[in-house]
Amino acid sequence: MLNSVFALKSLVLLNSVGFIVLTATWIKKRSFCRYLCPVGCVLDWMPKRSRIKRKLRLKNIPAIGKWLAIISLTAAVFGFPIFIFLDPMSVFNGFFTSLIQLSWLSFIASGTGFLLLLLMQLIWPDLWCRRLCLLGGLQLLVSDLRGLVTGRKPANEKGNLGRRIFIGSAFGSVAAIALPFMVVGAKDNSIRPPASLDTEDFYALCTRCGSCLKACPTNILKQDTRLGFGLLTPVVIFDNAYCLETCNACSVVCPSGAITLFSVNAKAQLIIGKAVVNLTDCLLSHQTECDRCKLVCPYEAVHIKGNRGETLMLPEVDAVKCVGCGACKIVCPKNCIRILKK
């Protein structure tokens, strides 16, 4: 929630849940970790004693969760929250999203994160929750700040909270300024969900949680398994269905604002791509009757027209009305229609 608010400088619908959790954390230390976190719950069920001899004791491992939280939040102020994908809720949801994708690449890229946490719990119990988790680190920071406000300094705090925030903020600022230049150079010809942010902002704010994939009624959203900045972000694949003109589910469930909330009535103005017809393969070019693309277009963007002086009637796409929904593509009997990025 904080990453999203700092980066977008605005609120999204699901931010209200984050504010509730933040308030509870201010009242009771690590309240979310103790009572609500599904990752922590599953890890608590794991055996407490490892069969593998531990070379490192938990107390000797620095608690970097606070550092990562500070760096990510500071980077978010500059529009690039670099550790947003390490949120435990995203890791947890990503595991189950990988199971419904029916793809080994998707499972390896997204599902293994949660499995690594389980393995870590077996080898070093509580290492993730107490030392590495960004969400846990953020809650500890909230407790530390509460102690400063109320005049009760935490027992384990040695007066270095300000220094930690300063150093972490410096790292976050440098990273947020440098990383976008790397993203700008990345080519992305993928079709993204309607109302998605620009490429750089989308890469930065998408938590890779898979909520939009599970909410999509036609299952056209898939995880991007290509290595790069867009790894695990949602892409639109027009295999057997199209983007329904009556649906806004992906924007409703997006927790970070990477997909901006929109109404169904606004769908006609949200362009995700453009339909391009290969006239050479079109049935009409071979004097065979066909008008499927025209009939199915929900935006009346396809017309069958003849050029002046010619008797041959061919499909023509209205670039103003076409939003790239893919309806014409999936019904084309010759598969001669492509949806190109806007």
N, C-alpha and C positions, 0 to 999 in steps of 0.2 A: 504493500500500500504506500509506504513512504517513498520507495523508489519511483513509483508511478507518479505520485503527486509532485515530487521534486523535479522529475524529468519533464512532465507535461505541463506543469504549472497550472493544473486544473484537476478536478475530481471526476472519477468514473463511478458507476453505480455500486460496484462491489467494494469501494473504499470504505463504505459505512461499516462493513464487517471488521476491517482493519482498525478502525477507530475504537470499536468496542473492545477488541483484543488489547489495543494499546492502553486503554483506560484501565482494564483489568490488571495489566502488567504493572501499571503505576501504583495500584492499590496493593497488589500482592506479588511478590518477586517471582518471576518466571511462571506465572499462572498458566499461560498457554502450554508451556512445556510439561507442566505437572499434570494437567487435566485434559487437554484437548489434542495435543499433537499426535497424529496417527503414526508418524515415524517413531517417535519416542515410545509409544505404546507397544509397537511391534518389537522394537529393540529391547524393551523391558522383558518381553517374553523369552528372549534368547537366554541360553545358559550363562550364568554369571561367571563361572570359572572356565578359563580357556585351557584346552588340552595342549596348546602350543606354548612353550616356555617364553615368557615375555622378557625382552631385553630392556625395555623401557617401562618405567613406572609412570602412571598417569600424572602424578604430581610433578614429574620432571619435564613434561611436555607443555610448552607455553600455550596459553589460551588465546588462540589467534582469531576466535570468532568475533570478538569485539573489534579487532583491527579490520577484518574483512567487512564487517558491517559499516564501520566508519568510512572506509575507502569507497565502498559501493554507493553509499548515500551521498557522499561528497561528489562522486563522479556523476550521480544522477542530477545534481544541481546543474551540471554542465550538459545534461541531456544524454549521458551515456553510462547507465548503471551496470558496471562490468561484471558484477557477481550475482545478478538477479536470477540466473538459471540455477544457482546453487541453493536456492530456497528449498528447505526440506519438503514443503508442500508440492513444489514442482517436481522434485525427484520422485516423490511418492506417486503422484498422478501420472508422471511419465512412464512409470513401470507398467501400470495397468493400460495406458494408452498403447504401449508397444505390443501388448498381448492381443489387442483387437485389430492391429494393423496387418497381422498375418504375414509378416515379412521379417526374415532373419536380420536384414540390415537395420530395420527399425528397432528390433529387440536389442541388438548389439549396441546401437547408438544411444537408445533411450532407456531400455530396461535394465542394463547392467549397473546403472548408477545406484539403484536401490539394493541390488544384490551385493555390491561392494560395501554398502553400509552394514549389511548383515554379516559379511565376512569380517569387517573391521570390528564389529561387536564381539565376535567370537575370539579374535586375537587380542584386542585391547578393549575390554568392556568400558562403556561410557565415554570413550575417546571422542566420538562424534558429538554427543549431546553436551558434554562438559567443556570441550576444548575447541572444536572446529565449527560447529553449527552457527551460521550467520544469524539465524532467527533467535537462537539462544543467546548469542553475543549481544544482539540488539536489546533483548530483554534485560540483560545484565547492565547494559549502558543506561537504560531507563531507570533501573533501580539505583545506580550510582548517581544519576542526576537528581533523583528524588532525595537521596541522602544529602546532597549538597544544598538543595532547596530547603529541606527541613532542618539542616544543621547536624544531621546524623551521618557521619562519615562511615561507610561500610568497613567492616573489620579487616577485609583483605585489600582495601584501597589505601595506598601509601601516598596519596596526594599527587599522583601522576595522571589523573584523569584528563586534565587540561592538556598536558604534554602529549598524551595518547591521541586526543582528538586533533591536536595541531599537526602531528606527524602523519596520522592517517589521512587527514584532509589534504595535506600536501601531496601525498601519493595519489589519492583519488583525483585531485585536480589535474595533475600531470597526465595520468592515464586517460582521463576523459577528453583532454585536449589532443593527445597523440593518436589514440585509437581510431577516432572517426576518419582520419585521413587514410587509414588502411582500408576502412570499409568503403569509402567513396570509390576507390579503385576497383572494387569487386563488381564483376558483371553479374547481373541477375535478370534472366529472361523469364523467370517463373511467374505464373499467375497467382496472385495473392487474394485472400478473402476480401469481400467488399468493405470499403471504408478503412482499409489498412493504412497505417502511416507510411511515410516515405521510407525507402529501403534502409537508410542508416538508422532512423528512429525505430523502425520495425525490428531490425536485428537487435537493437539495444534493449527494447522494452518487452519483447516477447519472452515469457518465462519458460517456454517449451513445455507447458503443463499438459497440453493435449485436450483441454476442455472444449475447444472449438471443434476438434475432430470428433469427439464423442457426441456433441450436440448437433452436428450436421445431419439432417434427415435423409439426405441423398448419398452420404458417404463419399463426397467428392474431395474432401479435405484429407490430405495425406501428409506424413512427416517427410520433410526434406532430408534425405540421407546422404546428400553430397557433402563432402568435406569442405569446410569454409565457415564464414560468419553466419550463414543461414542454416547451419546444421540443426535439425529437429524443429525448425519453424514450419508452420502449415503452408502447403502449396495446394493449388486447385488442379485436380487431374480429371479431365472429362473422359472417363471410360464408358460408363453405362448410364450416366445421369448428368443433369445440369444444375446450375445454381437457381433454385426456385425463386420466382418473383414475389412469392408470398412469405419468404423466410428472412428472419434477422437473428437467428439463434446464435450464430458465432459471436456477434457483437454483444449480445446479452450476457454470455457466460465469460467473456474475456475479462480476467481480473486485473490486467495491467494497463489497459487502454491502448495496446498495440493495434487492436481492432476497435475503432471508435464506434460507440453506440449509435445506431441509426434506426429509423422507423421503416416499416414496410413501404409506406407511401413514398419514401425517398429513394427506394431501390432503383428507380428508373434513371436517377442522376448519378449513380455510383458506378463508374466505369472501371472494370477490372481488365478488360481486353477488347480486342476488335476481331470480328469474324472476317476471314479472308477466304474467298472461294477460288479454287483452282479450276478455271473454266474449261481447261483442256480435258479434264476427266469427267466433268459434269454430264449427266445424262442428256440434258437439253442440248448440249453441244453435239451430241450424236443423234439428235432428232428423236429422242425418247421422252415421252411426257413424264414430268416430275415437278412437283411444287411443294415437297415436304418441308423444306427449309422455310418457305414463306408461311405455310399453314401453322407451324409450331412456334414461330417467333412471338414471344409474349409482348414484345415492345414494337411490333409492326415495323421492324427495321429492314426486312428483306422484301424486295420487290422483283417481280419477273418483268423485264423490259426488253424491248428490241431497239437496237440502234437505228438511227434514221437511214433509210435506204436498204436496210437488211430485214429479212423476214424471220431470222433466227431470234427466238426469245431466250434471254439468259438472266440468271439471278444477279441482283445488284444489292449491295449492302449499304444502307444509309449510315454513314459514319457518325452522324449526330445522334441518332436514336440507338444504335447498337451499344450495348454495355458489356458484351463478351460473356454472356451467361452460358453459352455452350449448347443451347437447345437445338440449334440448327445442326451443329456438329454431330450430335449423337444419333440423329435420325437420317443423316445423309447416307443413301445406299451405296454410294461410291467412295465414301470417306474422303471427299475432296475439299472439306472445309476445315480450316485450322483456326484456332483462337490464339492470337498473338498478344503479347503484353501491350498494355495501353501506352 
